[in-house]
Amino acid sequence: MKNSTLGAAIACAALGLLVPAAQAAGFIEDSKASLTLRNFYINSDNRNGTAEPSRQEEWGQGFILNYASGYTQGTVGLGVDAIGLLGIRLDSGGGTHYESASQQAGTVFPSKSNGEAVNDFSSFGPTLKAKISSTELRYGTLMPKLPVVTYNDGRLLPGTFEGGQVTSADIDNLSLVAGKLEHTRGRNSSDWRGMSIQGANSGATARDSNEFYYAGGDYKLSKDLTLQYYYGQLSEFYQQHFLGLQHSLNLGPGVLKTDLRAFDSDSDGKNGSASGRADGYLSSGYYGNRVTKGEVDNRAYSGMFTYSLSGHSLGAGYQVMNGDSDFPYLNRGDGASGSAYLITDVQIGKFLHAGERTWVARYGYDFAQAGLPGLTFAAIYLKGDDIRTASGDQGEWERDLTLSYVIPEGTLKGLGFSWRNAMLRSGLPASGSGTPTQRDQDENRLIVSYTLPLL
């Protein structure tokens, strides 16, 4: 494994006096480091509603430094990982960033006390790790990608979490995970905060929690069939069960992939009592005149079927939300650190409102089949209806287009370019301020990225 002075310095600093030098060989020799450069531009046109800003436009340069050590020798291997994040503002002004002092962040950048975008923001997150056989313990900065908790990487920098996690692959065909998260850092912030859900993140009664427990696993029944079960609990807010099935079938000249998901989410702690909800431990949703206003009550079922053939992929899916609340998922209460593990979590919307039924159609093409390796195209259309509101059932739709190119070879191999265009139209009613709950939006994102290996 390739070494460098930088790698040795990082490794030795991380090891300190924890282990004898003779045991540190694997730690240093197997170290890896990379620097990802991400240039990100976003333009969002809010086409209805009276609240500012009606147009948001931000442009920045991101730097993502990843370091992962190897493990020390011995029965228990020790190591350390680290991630450093830096976002530099290139443009965000002239009314295109949130400019109210009450706002905490814009689309890409945090806000100053006067509501203007900061010039830059950064964070550093170390993670200690220990390994026995195929079981690993990690404590520090985490970026989980699981059905019940998924970090968000849809802007300039990724969101992160802080906590501890154990993973194990000691049993053949079975991968297990369990952990506890205590804080989250949003994709547009540099501070650690508690975790929350939609509906509990606004006003003087905004509430959060520093305890999210999760556990589950994937069992590979065969090379083509995987079964999943996961559990997540955000103390004082909700508990959630997940069942999943993923299957691949050779069908004719192509492959049919099946993705089935089911969530059952109910209240936990203060969200389950009238007094707790009165204190701000609320979930968004539609409740009419029910006594349980603001209580988590959601069951989400979905299926996605995708057929791939000669570079083409054609998918169709359906998702239904049962219950009085919206689908709860772990984030900062504003969606800035986490993503919802739904087939409908797309560029702008998530289609997770109480009662919502959503049809999904996808198409993708890999131009390598036409002699243009590295060029890909994808389109998705979603149509949701039966959203429960005080003014009757409402609907929404979204259309997303993505065109990407990654240079496949040569000096600039790995340099990527992506254009993402989205259009969302919603019939959700206006709030008391006259602004719709979900504003109609047209959005463009331009992304240039490159990862430079350091070790």
N, C-alpha and C positions, 0 to 999 in steps of 0.2 A: 504494500500500500504506500502511495506517495506521501512523503512528509515534507514539512517546511518549518522554518523558524517560527512563523506565526502559529502553526498547529501545535508545536512543542510548547510554546509559551502558554497558550490557552489550556492545554492539557495539564501542564504542571501546576498552573494556578488553581485549576479545578481540583486536582488531587490533593494539593497541599501536603499535610502530614498524615493523611488518613491511612495510606497504605505504604509499605516499603517499596523502594524504587524497583526492585526485582519483579514485583507483581504488576507494575504499571505498564508493561510492554504492550499488552493488547489495547489498553486504554489509548495510548498514543498512536500505535500503528494503524488501528482501525478507525481513527478519527476522520470525519468528513465535514466539510464546510462549503457553503455556497452563498452567493450574493445574487438575489433576484432584483432586477430593475424593472419597475412598472410605471409607465407613463399613462395616466388615466384622465380622460376628459368626459364630462357628463353634462347634458343639456336637457332639462325637464321643463316642459311647457304645461303649466296647470291651466286648463282651458275653461274652467268654470269656478264659481265661488269668488267671494270678494276679499278674502284674506290675503295679505302679502306673505311671501312673494308669489306672484303669478308666474314668474319665470325664474328658474334656478339654473345657474351655469357655474361649474367649477372645474379647475384643471390643476393637476398636481403631479409631482414626481415622487414615487415611492421607492424605498430601499428596504429589502427584507433580507437580513443576514441570518442564516441558519447554521448552527454548529451542532454536531452530534459526535460524541466521543465513542470509542469502543468500550470494552469492559475490562476491568482488571482481572488478572488470573486468579484462580482459586474456585472453591465451591460456590461462593457468593461473589459474583462479578459486580463491581461498582462503576458508575459512570455519571456523566453530566451532559445535558443538552442545553442549548440556549437559543433564543430568538431575539434579534434586535430589529426594531421597526422605526422607520423615519419617514415622515411625509412632509414634503416641501410644497408650499402653495406657489403656483405659477400664475394663477388668475382666479379671483373670486371677489368680485366687487361690483359696484354700479348697480346695486339692487338685486344681484343674483345670488346672494347668500342670505340666510336669515339675518335680519338686521334689527331684531327686537332684543333688548337686554334680557328678556325672560326666556329666550331660546338658548338651549345648551349647545347645540351643534347644528351645522348645515348638512347638506348631502354628503360631503366628503370631509370637511374640516371642522374641528371644534370652534366655538365662538369665544371671543373676548367678553369681558364684562359689559361692553357696550353693544354686543350683538354682532360685531364684525368678525370676519374669519381671521384665525391666527395665521401667522406667517409659516409656522411649522409645528409639528407635534411628533413626539417620539416616546418609545417605551423599550424596556429591556426585560426579558423574562427567562430566568434560569430554571432548569428542571433537573433534580437529582434522580438517579435511577439505580435500581439493584436487580440482579437477575440470578435465578436459580433454575437450571435446566431451561425449560421453555416458559417459565413464569416470570413476569417482570412487574416490578413495583416502580411507579413514577410519582413524584411529588414536586409541585411547582406550577409552572405555566403549562397548560394543556390545551390541545386543539382536538377535542373528540369529534368523531364523525359517526354517530350512532342514531338509530331511529328516535330515541327519546331525548337526545341532545346533539346538535350539530352546529359547529361554529360557522360564522358567516364570512365569506370571502368575496363579496360582491362589489367592493369599492376599491379604494386605493390601497388600503392595508387590511389584513384579516383581523377579525375579532378573536379574542382569546379568553380562556377561563383559568382560574387558579384553584388548585385542589390536589387530591391524591387519587390514583387509579391503579388497579391491579388487572393485568391481562394474563391469560394462560392458554397455551396450546399443547399442553402435555398429553391430552387425550386425543387419539387419532380422530380426525374429521370434526372435532369440536373445538371451537374457540369461545372462551369465556371472558367476561369483563365485569368489574364492579368498581365503584368509586364514589367519592363525595366531592362536590364543587362548592366553593365558598364565596368566590367573587367572579366578576366578569369585567373585561375591558372591551369597550365597543370598537367597531371598525373606524369610528371617527372620534376617538378620545384617547387619552393617555392615562386615565385614572381608573383604579379599581373601584367597583361598586357592587352592591348587592344585586340579586337577580329578581326578576319580576315577570309579569305577563301583561298582555294588552288589557286595559281597563283599570289597572292599579298604578298607573305611572304619571298621573297628572294632578295638578293643584296641590293644595296644602295637605291633602290626605294621601299623597302618593306613598306607597308601601313597597317594601322589598323583603328578601329573605337571604340569609347566608348559608342555607343548608339545602343542597340538592343531592339526593342519593339516587344511584342508578345501578342496575345489574342486568345481565342477560347474556345471550350467546347465540352463535350460529352453528347449526349442525348440518354437515354436508352428507345427506343421506346417500347421494351418488354424485358422480362428477357433474351431473346436469341438474341436480335438485338440492336446494338449500332451504332449511326451515329455520325460522328465527323467533325468539321470544326475548322481550326486554321490558323492564319496569323502571319507571322514574317517579320521584316524589320531590316536589318543591314544597318544603315545610310551610305550613300556613296557607298554601294556595291550592295545590292539586296533586293527585296521584294518577298515574297513567300506565296502562298495560298495552303492549304491542305484540301482535302476531304477524309474521310475514312469511311469504313463500316466493322463491325465485326459481324459475325452471327454464331450461333451454331444450328445444326439440328440433332436430333436423327434419325439415318438412320440405319435400321436393328438393329443388336446387338451393334453397335458402335455409335460414334458421328462424324459428319462432321463439321469442322470449316472453315469458309470462312473469309479471310482478304484481303480487297480491298483498295488500296491507290492510290491517284492521287495528284501530286504536279505541280504547275505552278509558275515558277521562272523567274523574269525579273530584269533588271538593276534598280538601284536607285542612285540618286545624281551623283557623279563624275564618277562612272562606266558607266553612261549613256551618257557621253560626250567624244569626242575624246581627249580633253585637259586633262580631269581627268584620262583617261586611260593612256595617255602619262606620267602622273605624278605617275603612279604605281598602280592605283586602278583597278586591272585586275582580271579576272577569267581565270582559266585553261580551255582548250578545243581546238577544231580545228576550224580554221577560214579561211584557204586558203588565198586568197588575198582580203578578205572582208574589207571594211573600218571600220567595227565594231569590229575589232580584240580585244579580251579580254572582250567583253561585256557579261554579264550574259544573257543567252537565253536558257532555259531548261524546258522541260515538261516531267515528269517522271510518268509512269503508271505501276502498278503492281497488281498481284493477287496471293494469296497463299491459297491452299486448302489442309487441313490436316484431314485424317481419323484416328481415334483412336479406338482401340479394344483390350481388354484383355492385356494391357501393351504395345502393339505395337502402333506406330504412323507412318503413311506414308504420306508424303506431296509432292506436286508438285506445282511449281509456274513459273511465267513468268514476266519479267520486260523489259520495253522499255524506252529508253532515246531519246526524240526528241529535236532538236535545236542544236545550234552551240557550246554551252558551256557545260562543265561538270556540274554535279549536285552540287549546292552550299549548304553547310551546315556550321553552326556556329562552329568555333574552333579558335585556335591560328594561323591558317594558315599552321599548320603542323599536324593537326589531333589529337593533344595531349590532348585536353580538352573536345572535343565534339565528338559525334558519329552521323552518318547519319541514319535517321529513314527509312531505306530501307530493304527489305527482303533479299538483297544481301550484307549487311554489316556483314562480317564474320571475321574469325580470322586474315587473312592477308589483303585480298582485299576488295573492296567495289563495284566494277563493276558499276561505275557511269560515265563512259566516254561518251563524245558526240557521239550520234548515237548508243550506245551499246544496243544490245538485249541479254538478259540473261535467260537461262532456269535453274531452280532450282529443285533439288530432295533431299528430306530429309527422314531419317529413324531414329526412336528412339525406345528404349525398356527399360521398367522399370522392373528390375529383381525381384521386390516384388511379381510379379505374379508367379515367379518360386521358391518362398520361400527364396529369398535373399533381404530383404528390405534394402533400402539405396543405392543399386547398380544400376546405370543407364548407358546407352550407347547411343550415338548419332552419326550419320554420315550425311554429306551433300556434295553434288557435284553441282558445278555451271559451266556452259559453256556460255561464252559471245563471241559475234562476232559482225561484222559491226561497230567496233570502227573506227571513222573517223580520219585518220592521213594523213600527207603529202605524205606518201609512199603507200597510198591505205588503204582499210579497213583491220583491224587486229582483232585478237581474243585473248582470255585468258581463263584459267580454273583454278579452285581450288577444292581441296578435303580436308575436315576436318573430324577428328575423335576425339571424346571426351568420355573418360571413367571416371566416378566419383563414389565415395563411401563416404557416410556420415554415421557414426556410429549411429544407430537408438535408442540405449538405453544403460543403464549402466553408469558407472562413466565418461566415455569419450563421452557421448552422444553429438552429434553435431559436433564432430571433422571430418573434411572433407578432402578428397584427390581427386585430379583431374589431369589427364594427357590429354593434348590436342596436337594433331599432325596435321600439315597442310602442304599441298604441293600446290604451286602456279606456274603456267607456263604462260608466257605472250609473245605475239608477238609484243608488242609495240616497236617502233623503238628507236634507241639510240639517245641521246642528242649530242650536240657538243663536249662533253668531251669523247664520246665513251661509256658512261654508258647508258644502256637502261632506258627509262622513268619509266618502271616498271620492276624490276629485278626478275628473277626466284628465288624462295625461297623454302627451306624446313625449317620447324620450329617445335620445341617442347617446350611445357610449362608444368612445374610441379608445382602444387599449393597445399599447405597444409594450412588449415584455421580453426580457432576456435573462437567463440564469447563467451566471458565471461561476464555474467550479473554482474553489480556492484550495481545497485539499482533495 
